[in-house]
Amino acid sequence: MASTPEGKLKTKLREVLTKRGIFHYVAAAGPYAQHGIPDIVCVWEGRAFYIEVKAPGKRRSTTPNQDRMLRLIADAGGISCVVDDIKQLLEILNAGAHQPTSDPLSFKRATENSGCVANG
């Protein structure tokens, strides 16, 4: 997994999640997997938290399926975000999970560029 820039970032993100004691796993890909499910699935502060990982500089390159799933997750009460830098995840985690917004491009409790979505 760690041979590509995205794979290297996934490894770093998982290290941070592990150090913080956040339950997580990498979503399986394949012909029977749900299309658009984010790369890392977590339970954070009692909420479902999904992280779509992109190579550095590619945060805004999500597919229509990914955009749809990120919105469905947020509409169901979970948190979903797209990150292409470890700092984005750290800002999100430092802010906490319980200050939601419906703005799809900004999770206001973190940074304007975090790419997180949450409702309720």
Steps between C-alpha positions, in 0.01 A plus 500: 500500500778747583673509162287783354471854642141419603611172657774675698248754629255222598775340707573829679131566560451154647800553731338819634164327547668210682698733730177680592321173572245552223352175369551480125550270204569534130190435294537205264489568130391255236214390281262448794588819689267800509628752246606833648550384861783707653839337555511498880202422723517609866295538815601828662346648814198276448441599137563329170792678333606431141820627339554512125874524436641672192857549384651835601343781300209283381245562778242643264523208255225283646281300265122550477454169689732621778320835523165320524622268775661783700168686494296187589727435798456856626124489442486183713676679789857389436806708422674472166804682372753508220863557593820524300728608786559370853450852639137499385425190707679640804297823484177302475591272791616788717167676451284204609210314344197683633480835322317411178428704190314427180757682285650232271828684447572610853472339839502824697633350822826424323634703210322650206689263270449177694250357255283357780126463504277429800137549596321480832 
